[in-house]
Amino acid sequence: MCQALPASPFSCVGIEFAQIPIMKVSSIACRFTALLLRPNNPLFAKSRALPRASCRCLSTASTEAPEMDAFMEKLKNYEKIGVPKGAGTDSRDGFDLGRMRRLLHNLGNPQSKFKAIHIAGTKGKGSTAAFISSILRAEGYSVGCYTSPHIRSIRERITLGTSGEAVPGKSLDSHFHKIKDELDIAIEREKGHLSQFEVFTAITLSLFAEERVQFAVVEAGLGGARDATNVFTSSDMAAAIITNIGEEHLAALGGSLQSIAVAKSGIIKEKRPLVLGGPFLPHIESIIREKALSLCSPVVSASDPGNRSVLKGFSGACQVPHQLCDILLLIESDLHVSIELFDLQLRLLGSHQLQNAVTATCAALCLREQGWKLSDTSIRAGLESAYLVGRSQILTSKEADKLGLPGATILLDGAHTKESAQALVDMVKMAYCDARLVVVVAMANDKDHTGFARALLSRGCLEAVCFTEVDIAGDRSRTTSSSLLKCSWIKACREMDVGFLDCGAPNYELIEDQFPESSRNMGSESILFVEGSLVDSIRFGHEVLDAKSASGRGIIIVTGSLHIVSAVLGCLET
């Protein structure tokens, strides 16, 4: 097997195979590497004969509203170019909420025409929004839900009514034309400072008002205090939710966990209930609770000592995998609420999703405490029907076939922080405890790549990591090159004393009969590193698992961002 020897620190820029520290390579590993790099392998043609799908990232796919698309393209897109330092802080460096309020005023203040549930947090916002929206729809309420980013089309950011479907392109285009004159006036008045996110948020809130939704579930885009969604008054709000606090967008949010907590607590409104997800570090939770106390806002915590949530098992036998859970809540602090839900079947997988479900349940109980009708039956039905693309999503057998990989198990997850990577690892341990893994990864350049790698390496059972690149918001300017991403994994391997072998570009010369049965699991402590296109990387991973997993039980995990998820789903739509 291959084992990296200790090495001195090195620069990741432009690293070549020759710069990797000397390896102790067994005869099995030598043979394995030779197979990878031999161009005249007679079975190469077999792999090349697989149907080739052309992957396209759908993050900028048509919304069926071409004029709105063209209009939005002219505006500044911080998702593409990155957010300025301090932009999310409540300071002179922060985004100017005044221009957002002026725009909404000209649109008739649509944000005051419904009750809002405003969600901030580092992770879990989208899933919590999906859970609470689904609960409200199960009770029969008309719900508008606004989340970001999207996977395939920007229309996915908006769901409407009792169905939970993305807004039709024609409806979005029609509404855009109704308010376009006001948008033009606002952009001119603000001298071009209105961003794409601000304008689309205004379009969304105006659409919600026109559709007469009863509730709007709104996910903050960045932080909270200075986010474009933070336009609700106390009378507009039904509840605020802060899911958790982690180290993401540090520069934009002030540089510390404390400053992030301050920014996100900016969504709390006077005398309106605050739901905390958590768990939080004690000093971070105290910052948020002090803000709530200053505004006389009651606090309900999903991590309250009286609560008990249990993840009992996982079933992947049907076409809709689910996990079996119990949620038992008894909260007797600022508000007195309780519920018992046994044998819930959640489609969103992992202990982190159970925590998000508990958070959404707490929010539902807060609404019930305010007099809104929400039965236990509706809460259960809503939790069980909630689903999000790209969050622990297991492709169906038909989808794997369309990628040219019959029989493959492919899991898509948009994890992009060390915390979400750890949650992904925990979910895989629960659902596929003995499976061998191949990771296909692409990431943005503002993430903690080494921390992300450490979390995934902690799982063990990794056969290969395939580094690739995809567009982010339709552009490569924020994409981390595959070579730099590989360097972060090399660094993590050295820190954790994990063996690796850099094999360059992926080749399709790995086949079962060229690895003797007795040696197939030898060298399993060494991880193969390759760089290549997304399609080649996924197929290479399938070949590796076929060749090295004697049991045939292996999973290809595609992760690192929602943008790589988008690219894979794009393959399925060609």
C-alpha angles and dihedrals in degrees: 000000000000119000123178112227120222112282138184121256114284141189116257095207112110094348114179132198090256090061094060113104119264112280131213100228124190122212090259093055092046090053090046093053092047090055091051094052102037107109097191097058105142091223093058088091090057092060094042088055091067112111109267117225118199109225118214125181109239097196089109098032119143116282091203083251102096097170092051090047091053091046093051093047090065092060128085110271112202091182087066102037100031131251120283120248112276093006094132097046125101092245141092087281092057127100113276108250089187093078090051092051091048091051093049091047089057088050092054098263095280091180089074095058097081142022114272131213104197118200127196131166142113097261137008098036096121094045093047089049090051091051097048093042090051091049092052092047090050088059089052101256121144105242135190114200124191120188139155151256108024129217106215111356133014087237087075089072089071126057121176142197127350098319102065092222122144114266111270114252092235092054091049092047092047093052092046091057091051093059101028094105091056090047091052091050092049094049091051093046092050091048093238096306095121109105131216091254093050094050094045090048089053092048089050096050090046090051091050090054093048091049090049096229115184095214133026116200105200127187117207114237101211127005108317117248096069099023117125089240093060094093101109123112124213091264090053094052130088094177144334122227128198109187102189144315123245142153103277127125087010096165093048093047102046105278103272142066088248093056090046090053090050091050095049093045086063089088092066112109130202114279092350117123120259120209117203120203106186151092091224132187106260096245091047093050090049090057091055095043092049090055090049091048091051089055095043089241116157114233126217116186126205086204094055113142090241093061125091126187122177129193103207105176151319132250123196096161095106132053089262109056115206142172125233114231145166123217116194116174128183113165120174104167123092091343126025109226135148143171139167119211116175128190097008113181106215119192091197104080135218139046089275089059090050087055090050089050090052090050091051090047090054089052091050090052090051089055091048089051088056091056102265114138110248118152126202087243092058092046090053094045092048094050092048096048097045114113138165128195114239098021109111087325114174113204116234121244089255091054091049089050090053089056088054093251108112112192095014121137107220122182121194120200129164094213111149107160131066089249094053090044089055090049088052091050091050091050092050091048089054099043102032105021098165101032124123113231141215117190122207108193140183124166144181118255096244097064133097097256096175094048089049090051093049091055094052093043089055089070093066121200090089113151099177144353117212115200118206142156133237135175118270113213088344095306140085098218093098096037120113112229114245091239093055091045089053090053091058090053091048089053091049091048091053092048091050096039092240119154121236139175121207108217100174115219120014118259128191098228098108111110133160100241093057091063114066113233090240093056101039095102096037114110091027090138090067119079121212115228119203136165125212150112119313095253093045091048094052092047092045088053090053091052091050093051091047091051101042108030107083091189092049088231108132140134132211109213116199109195149130099101143006086251094068088048088053091052093053092048087049088060089057093053098052 
